[in-house]
Amino acid sequence: MSQTTTPAGDAPASPSVDPRLLEILVCPVTKGPLRYDRAAGELVSEGAGLAYPIRDGIPIMLPDEARRLAG
């Protein structure tokens, strides 16, 4: 069985995330709500100014892996 990888910088299309999971996840920095950005494949924390990536349908809730929001 082979595993498919994408080059760094490419944003693969994210499989949909279970809505029940989205209801219980919070930002690990602020403990506040997250907004699901389906187009970007990210969970966005407006309070922390971070966007957490979703890889292979799994939210990566590590601040070191998050993208800083512009602005």
PDB file with one MODEL, atoms N, CA, C and O in Angstrom:
MODEL        1
ATOM      1  N   MET A   1       0.848  -1.177   0.000  1.00  0.00           N
ATOM      2  CA  MET A   1       0.000   0.000   0.000  1.00  0.00           C
ATOM      3  C   MET A   1       0.893   1.239   0.000  1.00  0.00           C
ATOM      4  O   MET A   1       1.803   1.340   0.822  1.00  0.00           O
ATOM      5  N   SER A   2       0.648   2.172  -0.899  1.00  0.00           N
ATOM      6  CA  SER A   2       1.455   3.385  -0.962  1.00  0.00           C
ATOM      7  C   SER A   2       0.681   4.559  -0.400  1.00  0.00           C
ATOM      8  O   SER A   2      -0.549   4.582  -0.393  1.00  0.00           O
ATOM      9  N   GLN A   3       1.441   5.528   0.069  1.00  0.00           N
ATOM     10  CA  GLN A   3       0.827   6.719   0.658  1.00  0.00           C
ATOM     11  C   GLN A   3       1.070   7.886  -0.278  1.00  0.00           C
ATOM     12  O   GLN A   3       2.193   8.091  -0.738  1.00  0.00           O
ATOM     13  N   THR A   4       0.031   8.651  -0.565  1.00  0.00           N
ATOM     14  CA  THR A   4       0.141   9.788  -1.457  1.00  0.00           C
ATOM     15  C   THR A   4       0.572  11.012  -0.670  1.00  0.00           C
ATOM     16  O   THR A   4       0.015  11.312   0.386  1.00  0.00           O
ATOM     17  N   THR A   5       1.562  11.713  -1.188  1.00  0.00           N
ATOM     18  CA  THR A   5       2.010  12.945  -0.543  1.00  0.00           C
ATOM     19  C   THR A   5       1.914  14.075  -1.545  1.00  0.00           C
ATOM     20  O   THR A   5       1.866  13.854  -2.755  1.00  0.00           O
ATOM     21  N   THR A   6       1.887  15.288  -1.022  1.00  0.00           N
ATOM     22  CA  THR A   6       1.864  16.458  -1.891  1.00  0.00           C
ATOM     23  C   THR A   6       3.080  17.302  -1.579  1.00  0.00           C
ATOM     24  O   THR A   6       3.535  17.322  -0.436  1.00  0.00           O
ATOM     25  N   PRO A   7       3.616  17.997  -2.563  1.00  0.00           N
ATOM     26  CA  PRO A   7       4.769  18.868  -2.307  1.00  0.00           C
ATOM     27  C   PRO A   7       4.440  19.938  -1.276  1.00  0.00           C
ATOM     28  O   PRO A   7       3.295  20.373  -1.157  1.00  0.00           O
ATOM     29  N   ALA A   8       5.452  20.353  -0.538  1.00  0.00           N
ATOM     30  CA  ALA A   8       5.258  21.402   0.471  1.00  0.00           C
ATOM     31  C   ALA A   8       4.706  22.645  -0.207  1.00  0.00           C
ATOM     32  O   ALA A   8       5.136  23.017  -1.300  1.00  0.00           O
ATOM     33  N   GLY A   9       3.753  23.279   0.452  1.00  0.00           N
ATOM     34  CA  GLY A   9       3.161  24.491  -0.087  1.00  0.00           C
ATOM     35  C   GLY A   9       1.870  24.231  -0.841  1.00  0.00           C
ATOM     36  O   GLY A   9       1.053  25.139  -0.999  1.00  0.00           O
ATOM     37  N   ASP A  10       1.671  22.995  -1.314  1.00  0.00           N
ATOM     38  CA  ASP A  10       0.414  22.666  -1.979  1.00  0.00           C
ATOM     39  C   ASP A  10      -0.642  22.415  -0.918  1.00  0.00           C
ATOM     40  O   ASP A  10      -0.380  21.725   0.068  1.00  0.00           O
ATOM     41  N   ALA A  11      -1.816  22.958  -1.106  1.00  0.00           N
ATOM     42  CA  ALA A  11      -2.913  22.746  -0.166  1.00  0.00           C
ATOM     43  C   ALA A  11      -3.855  21.720  -0.767  1.00  0.00           C
ATOM     44  O   ALA A  11      -4.660  22.048  -1.639  1.00  0.00           O
ATOM     45  N   PRO A  12      -3.758  20.460  -0.300  1.00  0.00           N
ATOM     46  CA  PRO A  12      -4.653  19.450  -0.857  1.00  0.00           C
ATOM     47  C   PRO A  12      -6.096  19.734  -0.476  1.00  0.00           C
ATOM     48  O   PRO A  12      -6.372  20.340   0.559  1.00  0.00           O
ATOM     49  N   ALA A  13      -7.006  19.292  -1.320  1.00  0.00           N
ATOM     50  CA  ALA A  13      -8.424  19.434  -0.992  1.00  0.00           C
ATOM     51  C   ALA A  13      -8.695  18.627   0.257  1.00  0.00           C
ATOM     52  O   ALA A  13      -8.368  17.442   0.319  1.00  0.00           O
ATOM     53  N   SER A  14      -9.285  19.252   1.243  1.00  0.00           N
ATOM     54  CA  SER A  14      -9.530  18.593   2.519  1.00  0.00           C
ATOM     55  C   SER A  14     -10.839  17.832   2.484  1.00  0.00           C
ATOM     56  O   SER A  14     -11.866  18.366   2.066  1.00  0.00           O
ATOM     57  N   PRO A  15     -10.802  16.571   2.929  1.00  0.00           N
ATOM     58  CA  PRO A  15     -12.071  15.874   3.066  1.00  0.00           C
ATOM     59  C   PRO A  15     -12.919  16.599   4.105  1.00  0.00           C
ATOM     60  O   PRO A  15     -12.396  17.307   4.966  1.00  0.00           O
ATOM     61  N   SER A  16     -14.217  16.416   4.016  1.00  0.00           N
ATOM     62  CA  SER A  16     -15.066  17.117   4.971  1.00  0.00           C
ATOM     63  C   SER A  16     -14.782  16.633   6.386  1.00  0.00           C
ATOM     64  O   SER A  16     -14.402  15.483   6.604  1.00  0.00           O
ATOM     65  N   VAL A  17     -14.971  17.524   7.325  1.00  0.00           N
ATOM     66  CA  VAL A  17     -14.734  17.235   8.731  1.00  0.00           C
ATOM     67  C   VAL A  17     -16.076  16.929   9.387  1.00  0.00           C
ATOM     68  O   VAL A  17     -17.078  17.586   9.102  1.00  0.00           O
ATOM     69  N   ASP A  18     -16.091  15.951  10.248  1.00  0.00           N
ATOM     70  CA  ASP A  18     -17.312  15.551  10.949  1.00  0.00           C
ATOM     71  C   ASP A  18     -17.878  16.755  11.715  1.00  0.00           C
ATOM     72  O   ASP A  18     -17.180  17.321  12.556  1.00  0.00           O
ATOM     73  N   PRO A  19     -19.112  17.154  11.444  1.00  0.00           N
ATOM     74  CA  PRO A  19     -19.702  18.308  12.126  1.00  0.00           C
ATOM     75  C   PRO A  19     -19.724  18.149  13.650  1.00  0.00           C
ATOM     76  O   PRO A  19     -19.627  19.138  14.377  1.00  0.00           O
ATOM     77  N   ARG A  20     -19.848  16.920  14.130  1.00  0.00           N
ATOM     78  CA  ARG A  20     -19.837  16.714  15.591  1.00  0.00           C
ATOM     79  C   ARG A  20     -18.478  17.065  16.171  1.00  0.00           C
ATOM     80  O   ARG A  20     -18.387  17.575  17.288  1.00  0.00           O
ATOM     81  N   LEU A  21     -17.424  16.792  15.414  1.00  0.00           N
ATOM     82  CA  LEU A  21     -16.074  17.138  15.866  1.00  0.00           C
ATOM     83  C   LEU A  21     -15.924  18.655  15.926  1.00  0.00           C
ATOM     84  O   LEU A  21     -15.340  19.190  16.868  1.00  0.00           O
ATOM     85  N   LEU A  22     -16.451  19.340  14.917  1.00  0.00           N
ATOM     86  CA  LEU A  22     -16.357  20.802  14.895  1.00  0.00           C
ATOM     87  C   LEU A  22     -17.077  21.432  16.089  1.00  0.00           C
ATOM     88  O   LEU A  22     -16.676  22.491  16.572  1.00  0.00           O
ATOM     89  N   GLU A  23     -18.124  20.787  16.555  1.00  0.00           N
ATOM     90  CA  GLU A  23     -18.873  21.319  17.701  1.00  0.00           C
ATOM     91  C   GLU A  23     -18.076  21.268  19.001  1.00  0.00           C
ATOM     92  O   GLU A  23     -18.286  22.098  19.886  1.00  0.00           O
ATOM     93  N   ILE A  24     -17.172  20.311  19.126  1.00  0.00           N
ATOM     94  CA  ILE A  24     -16.449  20.164  20.401  1.00  0.00           C
ATOM     95  C   ILE A  24     -15.041  20.750  20.381  1.00  0.00           C
ATOM     96  O   ILE A  24     -14.458  20.992  21.438  1.00  0.00           O
ATOM     97  N   LEU A  25     -14.490  20.982  19.189  1.00  0.00           N
ATOM     98  CA  LEU A  25     -13.135  21.539  19.122  1.00  0.00           C
ATOM     99  C   LEU A  25     -13.131  23.019  19.481  1.00  0.00           C
ATOM    100  O   LEU A  25     -14.040  23.765  19.116  1.00  0.00           O
ATOM    101  N   VAL A  26     -12.094  23.428  20.204  1.00  0.00           N
ATOM    102  CA  VAL A  26     -11.874  24.835  20.520  1.00  0.00           C
ATOM    103  C   VAL A  26     -10.413  25.167  20.240  1.00  0.00           C
ATOM    104  O   VAL A  26      -9.578  24.271  20.119  1.00  0.00           O
ATOM    105  N   CYS A  27     -10.119  26.420  20.142  1.00  0.00           N
ATOM    106  CA  CYS A  27      -8.745  26.867  19.934  1.00  0.00           C
ATOM    107  C   CYS A  27      -7.913  26.495  21.160  1.00  0.00           C
ATOM    108  O   CYS A  27      -8.312  26.801  22.284  1.00  0.00           O
ATOM    109  N   PRO A  28      -6.770  25.844  20.968  1.00  0.00           N
ATOM    110  CA  PRO A  28      -5.944  25.483  22.117  1.00  0.00           C
ATOM    111  C   PRO A  28      -5.297  26.685  22.805  1.00  0.00           C
ATOM    112  O   PRO A  28      -4.845  26.579  23.945  1.00  0.00           O
ATOM    113  N   VAL A  29      -5.251  27.821  22.121  1.00  0.00           N
ATOM    114  CA  VAL A  29      -4.642  29.022  22.704  1.00  0.00           C
ATOM    115  C   VAL A  29      -5.661  29.808  23.520  1.00  0.00           C
ATOM    116  O   VAL A  29      -5.409  30.152  24.675  1.00  0.00           O
ATOM    117  N   THR A  30      -6.815  30.092  22.914  1.00  0.00           N
ATOM    118  CA  THR A  30      -7.809  30.949  23.574  1.00  0.00           C
ATOM    119  C   THR A  30      -8.949  30.177  24.222  1.00  0.00           C
ATOM    120  O   THR A  30      -9.710  30.728  25.018  1.00  0.00           O
ATOM    121  N   LYS A  31      -9.065  28.894  23.875  1.00  0.00           N
ATOM    122  CA  LYS A  31     -10.205  28.053  24.305  1.00  0.00           C
ATOM    123  C   LYS A  31     -11.521  28.579  23.731  1.00  0.00           C
ATOM    124  O   LYS A  31     -12.598  28.229  24.214  1.00  0.00           O
ATOM    125  N   GLY A  32     -11.428  29.417  22.702  1.00  0.00           N
ATOM    126  CA  GLY A  32     -12.600  29.990  22.063  1.00  0.00           C
ATOM    127  C   GLY A  32     -13.038  29.176  20.852  1.00  0.00           C
ATOM    128  O   GLY A  32     -12.404  28.177  20.511  1.00  0.00           O
ATOM    129  N   PRO A  33     -14.123  29.600  20.202  1.00  0.00           N
ATOM    130  CA  PRO A  33     -14.685  28.866  19.068  1.00  0.00           C
ATOM    131  C   PRO A  33     -13.796  28.942  17.831  1.00  0.00           C
ATOM    132  O   PRO A  33     -12.968  29.841  17.683  1.00  0.00           O
ATOM    133  N   LEU A  34     -13.998  27.967  16.953  1.00  0.00           N
ATOM    134  CA  LEU A  34     -13.294  27.906  15.681  1.00  0.00           C
ATOM    135  C   LEU A  34     -14.305  27.977  14.541  1.00  0.00           C
ATOM    136  O   LEU A  34     -15.432  27.497  14.662  1.00  0.00           O
ATOM    137  N   ARG A  35     -13.889  28.576  13.451  1.00  0.00           N
ATOM    138  CA  ARG A  35     -14.723  28.651  12.247  1.00  0.00           C
ATOM    139  C   ARG A  35     -14.089  27.754  11.191  1.00  0.00           C
ATOM    140  O   ARG A  35     -12.887  27.837  10.937  1.00  0.00           O
ATOM    141  N   TYR A  36     -14.893  26.903  10.583  1.00  0.00           N
ATOM    142  CA  TYR A  36     -14.401  25.987   9.549  1.00  0.00           C
ATOM    143  C   TYR A  36     -14.367  26.710   8.215  1.00  0.00           C
ATOM    144  O   TYR A  36     -15.405  27.146   7.718  1.00  0.00           O
ATOM    145  N   ASP A  37     -13.185  26.840   7.634  1.00  0.00           N
ATOM    146  CA  ASP A  37     -13.020  27.413   6.300  1.00  0.00           C
ATOM    147  C   ASP A  37     -12.795  26.252   5.338  1.00  0.00           C
ATOM    148  O   ASP A  37     -11.670  25.785   5.161  1.00  0.00           O
ATOM    149  N   ARG A  38     -13.882  25.794   4.722  1.00  0.00           N
ATOM    150  CA  ARG A  38     -13.830  24.623   3.842  1.00  0.00           C
ATOM    151  C   ARG A  38     -12.897  24.862   2.650  1.00  0.00           C
ATOM    152  O   ARG A  38     -12.138  23.969   2.273  1.00  0.00           O
ATOM    153  N   ALA A  39     -12.946  26.050   2.058  1.00  0.00           N
ATOM    154  CA  ALA A  39     -12.139  26.337   0.871  1.00  0.00           C
ATOM    155  C   ALA A  39     -10.643  26.250   1.166  1.00  0.00           C
ATOM    156  O   ALA A  39      -9.874  25.753   0.343  1.00  0.00           O
ATOM    157  N   ALA A  40     -10.235  26.729   2.332  1.00  0.00           N
ATOM    158  CA  ALA A  40      -8.819  26.712   2.695  1.00  0.00           C
ATOM    159  C   ALA A  40      -8.427  25.433   3.419  1.00  0.00           C
ATOM    160  O   ALA A  40      -7.238  25.155   3.574  1.00  0.00           O
ATOM    161  N   GLY A  41      -9.405  24.651   3.865  1.00  0.00           N
ATOM    162  CA  GLY A  41      -9.103  23.436   4.615  1.00  0.00           C
ATOM    163  C   GLY A  41      -8.487  23.753   5.961  1.00  0.00           C
ATOM    164  O   GLY A  41      -7.503  23.135   6.368  1.00  0.00           O
ATOM    165  N   GLU A  42      -9.077  24.731   6.655  1.00  0.00           N
ATOM    166  CA  GLU A  42      -8.525  25.191   7.935  1.00  0.00           C
ATOM    167  C   GLU A  42      -9.630  25.423   8.953  1.00  0.00           C
ATOM    168  O   GLU A  42     -10.791  25.636   8.604  1.00  0.00           O
ATOM    169  N   LEU A  43      -9.239  25.376  10.217  1.00  0.00           N
ATOM    170  CA  LEU A  43     -10.090  25.821  11.318  1.00  0.00           C
ATOM    171  C   LEU A  43      -9.505  27.142  11.795  1.00  0.00           C
ATOM    172  O   LEU A  43      -8.338  27.210  12.178  1.00  0.00           O
ATOM    173  N   VAL A  44     -10.317  28.184  11.769  1.00  0.00           N
ATOM    174  CA  VAL A  44      -9.835  29.532  12.040  1.00  0.00           C
ATOM    175  C   VAL A  44     -10.250  29.982  13.437  1.00  0.00           C
ATOM    176  O   VAL A  44     -11.413  29.874  13.826  1.00  0.00           O
ATOM    177  N   SER A  45      -9.267  30.488  14.180  1.00  0.00           N
ATOM    178  CA  SER A  45      -9.514  31.099  15.483  1.00  0.00           C
ATOM    179  C   SER A  45      -9.296  32.597  15.326  1.00  0.00           C
ATOM    180  O   SER A  45      -8.160  33.068  15.270  1.00  0.00           O
ATOM    181  N   GLU A  46     -10.400  33.339  15.256  1.00  0.00           N
ATOM    182  CA  GLU A  46     -10.292  34.794  15.118  1.00  0.00           C
ATOM    183  C   GLU A  46      -9.614  35.389  16.350  1.00  0.00           C
ATOM    184  O   GLU A  46      -8.816  36.317  16.229  1.00  0.00           O
ATOM    185  N   GLY A  47      -9.926  34.861  17.536  1.00  0.00           N
ATOM    186  CA  GLY A  47      -9.368  35.378  18.784  1.00  0.00           C
ATOM    187  C   GLY A  47      -7.859  35.258  18.860  1.00  0.00           C
ATOM    188  O   GLY A  47      -7.192  36.172  19.346  1.00  0.00           O
ATOM    189  N   ALA A  48      -7.306  34.148  18.388  1.00  0.00           N
ATOM    190  CA  ALA A  48      -5.858  33.935  18.427  1.00  0.00           C
ATOM    191  C   ALA A  48      -5.173  34.427  17.163  1.00  0.00           C
ATOM    192  O   ALA A  48      -3.951  34.566  17.130  1.00  0.00           O
ATOM    193  N   GLY A  49      -5.966  34.694  16.109  1.00  0.00           N
ATOM    194  CA  GLY A  49      -5.373  35.111  14.847  1.00  0.00           C
ATOM    195  C   GLY A  49      -4.621  33.976  14.171  1.00  0.00           C
ATOM    196  O   GLY A  49      -3.608  34.199  13.507  1.00  0.00           O
ATOM    197  N   LEU A  50      -5.126  32.746  14.344  1.00  0.00           N
ATOM    198  CA  LEU A  50      -4.465  31.571  13.794  1.00  0.00           C
ATOM    199  C   LEU A  50      -5.440  30.738  12.972  1.00  0.00           C
ATOM    200  O   LEU A  50      -6.642  30.722  13.233  1.00  0.00           O
ATOM    201  N   ALA A  51      -4.897  30.046  11.973  1.00  0.00           N
ATOM    202  CA  ALA A  51      -5.670  29.101  11.174  1.00  0.00           C
ATOM    203  C   ALA A  51      -4.983  27.745  11.262  1.00  0.00           C
ATOM    204  O   ALA A  51      -3.841  27.588  10.830  1.00  0.00           O
ATOM    205  N   TYR A  52      -5.686  26.772  11.822  1.00  0.00           N
ATOM    206  CA  TYR A  52      -5.146  25.432  12.007  1.00  0.00           C
ATOM    207  C   TYR A  52      -5.450  24.587  10.781  1.00  0.00           C
ATOM    208  O   TYR A  52      -6.600  24.526  10.345  1.00  0.00           O
ATOM    209  N   PRO A  53      -4.429  23.926  10.210  1.00  0.00           N
ATOM    210  CA  PRO A  53      -4.656  23.136   9.000  1.00  0.00           C
ATOM    211  C   PRO A  53      -5.424  21.850   9.288  1.00  0.00           C
ATOM    212  O   PRO A  53      -5.419  21.337  10.407  1.00  0.00           O
ATOM    213  N   ILE A  54      -6.080  21.348   8.256  1.00  0.00           N
ATOM    214  CA  ILE A  54      -6.734  20.046   8.323  1.00  0.00           C
ATOM    215  C   ILE A  54      -6.042  19.185   7.281  1.00  0.00           C
ATOM    216  O   ILE A  54      -6.060  19.498   6.091  1.00  0.00           O
ATOM    217  N   ARG A  55      -5.432  18.094   7.737  1.00  0.00           N
ATOM    218  CA  ARG A  55      -4.703  17.204   6.837  1.00  0.00           C
ATOM    219  C   ARG A  55      -5.347  15.826   6.864  1.00  0.00           C
ATOM    220  O   ARG A  55      -5.505  15.227   7.927  1.00  0.00           O
ATOM    221  N   ASP A  56      -5.711  15.338   5.713  1.00  0.00           N
ATOM    222  CA  ASP A  56      -6.355  14.024   5.591  1.00  0.00           C
ATOM    223  C   ASP A  56      -7.565  13.906   6.504  1.00  0.00           C
ATOM    224  O   ASP A  56      -7.828  12.846   7.072  1.00  0.00           O
ATOM    225  N   GLY A  57      -8.309  15.019   6.640  1.00  0.00           N
ATOM    226  CA  GLY A  57      -9.518  15.018   7.457  1.00  0.00           C
ATOM    227  C   GLY A  57      -9.267  15.159   8.941  1.00  0.00           C
ATOM    228  O   GLY A  57     -10.207  15.086   9.732  1.00  0.00           O
ATOM    229  N   ILE A  58      -8.008  15.362   9.342  1.00  0.00           N
ATOM    230  CA  ILE A  58      -7.654  15.467  10.763  1.00  0.00           C
ATOM    231  C   ILE A  58      -7.186  16.888  11.063  1.00  0.00           C
ATOM    232  O   ILE A  58      -6.199  17.345  10.485  1.00  0.00           O
ATOM    233  N   PRO A  59      -7.884  17.598  11.965  1.00  0.00           N
ATOM    234  CA  PRO A  59      -7.434  18.935  12.357  1.00  0.00           C
ATOM    235  C   PRO A  59      -6.116  18.851  13.128  1.00  0.00           C
ATOM    236  O   PRO A  59      -5.986  18.064  14.065  1.00  0.00           O
ATOM    237  N   ILE A  60      -5.157  19.658  12.731  1.00  0.00           N
ATOM    238  CA  ILE A  60      -3.857  19.712  13.406  1.00  0.00           C
ATOM    239  C   ILE A  60      -3.909  20.903  14.363  1.00  0.00           C
ATOM    240  O   ILE A  60      -3.691  22.046  13.964  1.00  0.00           O
ATOM    241  N   MET A  61      -4.198  20.617  15.619  1.00  0.00           N
ATOM    242  CA  MET A  61      -4.472  21.671  16.599  1.00  0.00           C
ATOM    243  C   MET A  61      -3.226  22.072  17.386  1.00  0.00           C
ATOM    244  O   MET A  61      -3.283  22.226  18.606  1.00  0.00           O
ATOM    245  N   LEU A  62      -2.119  22.239  16.699  1.00  0.00           N
ATOM    246  CA  LEU A  62      -0.865  22.650  17.323  1.00  0.00           C
ATOM    247  C   LEU A  62      -0.561  24.088  16.907  1.00  0.00           C
ATOM    248  O   LEU A  62      -0.471  24.371  15.712  1.00  0.00           O
ATOM    249  N   PRO A  63      -0.401  24.993  17.858  1.00  0.00           N
ATOM    250  CA  PRO A  63      -0.108  26.383  17.503  1.00  0.00           C
ATOM    251  C   PRO A  63       1.115  26.527  16.596  1.00  0.00           C
ATOM    252  O   PRO A  63       1.149  27.419  15.748  1.00  0.00           O
ATOM    253  N   ASP A  64       2.117  25.661  16.763  1.00  0.00           N
ATOM    254  CA  ASP A  64       3.315  25.734  15.923  1.00  0.00           C
ATOM    255  C   ASP A  64       3.036  25.364  14.464  1.00  0.00           C
ATOM    256  O   ASP A  64       3.800  25.742  13.575  1.00  0.00           O
ATOM    257  N   GLU A  65       1.963  24.637  14.213  1.00  0.00           N
ATOM    258  CA  GLU A  65       1.591  24.228  12.860  1.00  0.00           C
ATOM    259  C   GLU A  65       0.601  25.205  12.227  1.00  0.00           C
ATOM    260  O   GLU A  65       0.336  25.126  11.028  1.00  0.00           O
ATOM    261  N   ALA A  66       0.059  26.115  13.015  1.00  0.00           N
ATOM    262  CA  ALA A  66      -0.977  27.038  12.544  1.00  0.00           C
ATOM    263  C   ALA A  66      -0.372  28.166  11.704  1.00  0.00           C
ATOM    264  O   ALA A  66       0.791  28.542  11.857  1.00  0.00           O
ATOM    265  N   ARG A  67      -1.210  28.681  10.820  1.00  0.00           N
ATOM    266  CA  ARG A  67      -0.832  29.841   9.992  1.00  0.00           C
ATOM    267  C   ARG A  67      -1.357  31.093  10.662  1.00  0.00           C
ATOM    268  O   ARG A  67      -2.506  31.138  11.102  1.00  0.00           O
ATOM    269  N   ARG A  68      -0.505  32.120  10.740  1.00  0.00           N
ATOM    270  CA  ARG A  68      -0.946  33.419  11.283  1.00  0.00           C
ATOM    271  C   ARG A  68      -1.856  34.106  10.289  1.00  0.00           C
ATOM    272  O   ARG A  68      -1.565  34.136   9.093  1.00  0.00           O
ATOM    273  N   LEU A  69      -2.956  34.658  10.772  1.00  0.00           N
ATOM    274  CA  LEU A  69      -3.883  35.388   9.917  1.00  0.00           C
ATOM    275  C   LEU A  69      -3.331  36.784   9.637  1.00  0.00           C
ATOM    276  O   LEU A  69      -2.736  37.417  10.509  1.00  0.00           O
ATOM    277  N   ALA A  70      -3.535  37.244   8.427  1.00  0.00           N
ATOM    278  CA  ALA A  70      -3.096  38.590   8.053  1.00  0.00           C
ATOM    279  C   ALA A  70      -3.990  39.623   8.731  1.00  0.00           C
ATOM    280  O   ALA A  70      -5.193  39.421   8.899  1.00  0.00           O
ATOM    281  N   GLY A  71      -3.380  40.715   9.109  1.00  0.00           N
ATOM    282  CA  GLY A  71      -4.184  41.811   9.652  1.00  0.00           C
ATOM    283  C   GLY A  71      -4.071  41.933  11.047  1.00  0.00           C
ATOM    284  O   GLY A  71      -4.693  42.813  11.642  1.00  0.00           O
TER     285      GLY A  71
ENDMDL
END
